[in-house]
Amino acid sequence: MGKLAMAWFGTALWKRVLLALVLGIAAGLVFQQDIVAIKWVGDLFIRLIKMLVVPLIFFSLVGGVAAIGDMRKLGAVGIRAMALFMVTAIIAVTLGMVLASIVQPGAGLTITLPSGASMPERPDQSLVDMVISMVPENPIMSMAQGQILPVIIFALLFGMAMLMSGEEARPLVRGVEAVSAVMQRLTIIVMEFTPFGVFALMAWVAGTFGFDALIPLAKLVALNYGGCAIILLLVYPAILRFIARLPTIDFYRGIVDAQAVAFSTASSNATLPVTLRCVQRNLGVSKAISSFAIALGATVNMNGTAMYLGVIAVFGAQAFGVELTWMSYLMIALTATLGAIGTAGVPGAGLIMMSLVLTSIGVPLETIAFVAAINHPLDMMRTMTNVTGDAVVAVAVGRMAGEIDVEEFVSADDV
């Protein structure tokens, strides 16, 4: 038994999840409707994810703002970097919604919840009401009730207030960073339950809907890689061409090492040292600009994740028959952008933020069952997109600030 446990935990999580996916589908096709008896295991996994959402978002966002350092030192560099991060995130999530609306990966997959379960309530409010509701009357109550958007706003304001407080808030900053690290560790612990949740939920899906439920998986993979490819080949080159006024080919030659590490590790944080080296040595960005932009980007710049959250939100709405209004699309754009900012740079964290977006438009969190099964190979591509975006912003900001060695940039292929 001990050797079996060692072999299990010694195997990479994504491999265990893929094994659970295959076994779950097989079990569902064999036992069909009778497999519903084990769905409670999947429901327990979804409940664990719900447990993490509010504290992880709050402390990740507060910690991310605190990581900026001193607001007085941000100046034009910080404003330019944050503006580019926000604009590219909005473009990414809009791209995801457009692709999902065109391809319709969830079309024809009409999923009904089991007896006793109910569809989550979707906020029904005007644009003015939505803006007003973003500011919590009682932050603690918003946390207790799972009102994510007010929690995000409070977290951002709280983090800014900590920065403005300077040395007086230094102990609190260290405390928030510690809790944020603990929450990331707790996320990793919960992710260990993913194979069991995926097995139960995929068995239920396959047993209830048959092979028709597997086609959307292929569509989701295609949309994820296609959307990231558009960002890498169109959005980023546009920034390099029109803002940085630098050649795209030389940029990608200089950043290829970081892209390879990002794709293999699926972790922005793990790739951070390599990204810094590529941006400084290969692309000629000054140490001051690159250190700030890359560190900030690893925390708040998740374009690949934002795009994917847009895809999954539309997919879930199609699969569960939730009608999306223009207000729903606005909520997806807003929550996916802010959720991407709050996503920790570790594998699997995107699943937690996914619940934020789905909840905001009334889509059941059972949607996550589809994604959890194929999350790792998709996470690899999204992480590479995220890391490349960090480098693009560092180059653009360095160019605008006059702190980039253009000769070194264009000779990146010789490094």
N, C-alpha and C positions, 0 to 999 in steps of 0.2 A: 504493500500500500504506500509505504514511504517513497519507494522508487518511482511509483506511478505519479505521485504528487510532484516529485522533483522533475520528472520528465514533462509534466503538464506545465508547471510554472517556469520551467527552463525553456519552453518554446515561446517564440515571439507572440505577443497578443494577437496581432493581425492574422497570424497563421491559425491560431485557435479559433478566431472568429470565422475565418473562411471554412474551417472544418465544421464548425457549428452550423454554418449556413447550409453546407452540403447535406449534413446529417439531418438537419431540420426539414429541409425540402423533401428528402427521402422519406422521413417518418410521416410527414404530412400526406404524401401521395399514397403511402401504404395504408395508414390508419384512417385517412380522410376525416370525416366529421368527428370521429371518436377522439381525435387528437386535441380537441377543445379542452379536454380535462387538464392539460398541462399549461394552458395559457396563463394561469395565475403566476407562473414563474416569470413570464414576460411582463405581466402587469407589475410585479414587484420590481423588476428592473427599471421600468418607466417611473415608478414611484421614487426610486433612489435618485434618478436624474432630476426629478422635480425637487427633491430635497436640496440639491446642490445649487439650484439656479440663483436664488436671491442672494445668499451670502457670497457665492463665487463672483457674481456680477458686481456686487457692491465693492468688495475688497479688491478685485482686479482693477476696477476703474479708479478707485481712490489711490491704489498703489501705482497705477500707471501715470496718473497726474502727478503724484508725488515724485515719481522717477524723473520728471522733467528737471527738477532741481529748483533753482531760484527764478521766479517769474520775471524778475528785473533783468535777468541775463538773456532772456529769450529774444527780445527785440524783433528785428525784421526777419532774422533767420527762423525763429520759432513760428512766427506768423505765416511765413511763406511755406514752411514745411507742413504745418498743420493744414493750411489751405489746400495744398496739393494732395495730402492724405485724404481729406474729406471729399474733395472733388472726384478723385479716382475711385473712392469707395462708392460714391453715389452712382458713378458711371457703371461700376461693376455690378451693383445690385440691380440696376435698371436693365443691364444686358442680360442678367440671369432671368429676370421676369419676362423679358421679351422673348428669349429663346424658349423658355418653358411654355409660354402662351402660343408660340408658333408650332413647336413640336408636339406639345400636349402629351407628356410622358405618362400622365395619370388617366388619360382618356380611356374609357372602356373598362377601367378597373374600379367598379363601384363597390366600395367596402362598407359593410354595415357593422356597427359595433354589436357585441354580444348582449344578450338580455341583461338588464340591470345597469348597463353602462349608458351614459348620456353624452351627447355632444356638448363640448364646452361652450359657454356663452361668449358671443362675439360683441365687443363694445359697439353700440349703435349711437353715434354722436356726430355732430357737425365738426367742421374744421376748427371753428372757434372753441367749441367745447373740448376738442382734443388738445388744443394748445393750453387751455386753462387747466385741464386735468393733468397735464404733464408736471405741474408744480404740486407736490403733495401737501395736503393740509396737515397730515400727521405721518411723517416718514416711517415710524415704527408700524403704524397700522397698514401702510402701503406694503411694507415688507411682509407682514403677517398675512395679508390678503393676496399676496403674489401679484401686486400691481407693478409690473416691471418697469414701465416707462418712467413713472415718478421716482422709482428707486434709482434709475440711471441718472436722472437730472439731479437728484439729491447727492449722489455719489460724486458727480462732476463738480458741483458747487462746493461740497465738503473738501474735495481734494484741492481745489483752488484756494479755499480759505486756509488750508494747512500750509500751502506754499507761501501765502501772503503773511502768515504768522511767523515765518522765519525760524529762528533758533528756539523760540518758545514752544513750537510744535514738534521739535526734533524727536523727543521721546515718543510722541504719538505716531510720527511717520515710521519710526522703527517698529512700533507695535503693529501698524497696518501692514507693513511689509512682511512681518512675521506671520500674521494671520493669513495674508495672501498666499504665502508659501505653504502654510498648513492646508489651505483650501485646495491648492493645486495638488498637494499630496493626497488629500481625500478624494479628489477627482480621479487620480490614478488608481486608488483603491476601488472606487466604484466601477471603473472601467474593467477591472478584473472580473466583474460579474457579467460583462458584455456577452461572452460566448453562451452562457446559459440563457440570458434574455433573448439573444438572437435565435438560438435553437428553438425555444418555445414559441416565439412570435412567428418565425418563418414556417415552423411546422403548422401553426394555426392558419397562416395565410395560404400555404400550399394545400393543406387539407380541405380548406373551405372553398378556395377559388381555382385550384389546379394550376396548370402551366400558364394560364393567362396572367397570373400574378407575377410571373418571372420576367415577362417582356419589359415592363417598366424599368427593371434593374439595368438592362442593357442601354435603355434610353438615357437613364440618369448618368451612367458612365460616359456615354457619348457627349451629353450636354456639358458635363463637368470639364472634360478635356477640350471640347470645342470652345466653350466659353473662356477658359484660361488661355487657349491659343489665340483667341481674338484680342484679349488683353495684352498678351505678350507681343503679338505681331502688329497690332494697330494702335492701341491706346498708349502704351509705353513709347513706341517710336514717335508718336505725335508729340509727346512731351519733350523728347530728346531733340526733335527737329525744330519745333516752333518755340519752345521755351529755353532749352539749353543751347540750341543751335549747334549741335554736335552730331557726328555720324553714328547711326544705329549699329552698324556692323562692328565698329571698334568697341562700342559699349558691350555688346554681347560676347565678344572675344575676351574682354577683360573680366567679365563677371561669371564666366562658365564654371569655374571651380566652385563658387558659392552655390550655383544652381544645382550642380551635381550632388553636393552635400545635402542641400535642402530636400532634393527629391528622394535621396536614400534614407534620410533620418526622419522626414516629415515633422521637423521641429525647427521653428524660426530661432528659438533660443540656442539650440545646439549649433546652428549655422552661423551665429553672430560673429565669432572670431574670424571665420573664413570670409564673411561678407566685408568686415572691416578691412582685412588685408587686401582683398581685391579692389575695393573702392579707393583705398589710399595708395597702394603700390601700382596697380594696373591702370586705374582711371584718373589718378592724379588729384584727387580731392584732398584738401587740407585736413589735417588730423582733427582740428577743432570742429569743422563742419561735419565731417564724416562721423565722428564719434557721437555727436549730438543727433544727427539725422538717422543714423542706423539704429542707435539704441532706442530712440523714440519710435522709429518705424517698427521695430521688433515687438513693441508693446501695443501700438495703436493702428498700424497699417496692415490690414488683412484683406486685400482686394479679392484674392481667390476665394476666401471664406465668404465675403459679402456677396459675391456673384453666386456662389453655391447656395447660400441661404435664400436668395431670391428664387432660385430654381426649385428648391425643396418646398418652399411655401406654396408656390403655384401648383406643384405636383400634388402635395397633400390636399389642397383644396379640390383639385380635380378628382382625386381618388375617393374622397369622402363626400363629394357632392356639395361642397361649400361654395356658394356663389360669392365671387369677389367683385366688390364695387370699386369705384375710383378711390374711395377712402381706404379700402383694404389695401390697394396697391401702395398708397401713400404710407400706410402703417408698415407695410413690408419694407419699403425703402428706408423709412426712419429707423425701425427697430433692427433691421439687418445691418445698417451702417453703424449704429451705436453698439449693436451686439458684436460686430466684428472688431470694434475698438476694444471691447472688454474681453475678447477671447485670449486666453492664455496661450503663449507660444509653445505648447506641448501637444503631442499627438492625442487626438480624441477630444480635445476641449471644444471643438466646433459642435459636437453633439449636444453639449450643454446649452450653448447659445441658440441652437436650433429651437429648443423649447420656448425660448423667449419670443421668437418670431411667430411660431405656430400659435402660441397662446394669444397673441395680439390680434389675430384674425379669426379665432374660433375654430382652428383645425386640430383634431385630436392628436395627442403626442404618440399614438401608435404609428404615425408616419415614420418616426425615428427607427422603427424596426427594419424598414427597408434600407435605410441609410447605414445603420450600424453594421449591417452585414457586409457592405462594400466600402466602408468608410476609409480604411487604410490606403488602398490604392488611389482613391480620390484625394485623400489628404496629402499624399506625396506631390501630386500635381498642383494642388492649391498652395502648398507651402513654397514650392519653387516660384510660383507666381507672386506670392507675398514678398519673398526675399528679393526677387528681381525688382519689385516696386520700391522697396526700401532703397536700393541702389540708385534707381532712376531719380527718386526725389533728392537723394544726397548729391547726385551730379547736377541736377537742375538748380538746387539751392546754392551749391558751390559756384556754379557758373554765374548766377545772378549776383552773388556776393563777391565775385572776382577772386575766389579762393580755389581755383582749379588749374592744374598745369595741363594746358591743352595739348602740348607736344607729347607729354606722357600718356594722355588719354588716347590719342590717335596711334600711338605705338604700342597699344595694349597687346597686339598680337605677337609682339616680339618679346614679351615678358615671360 
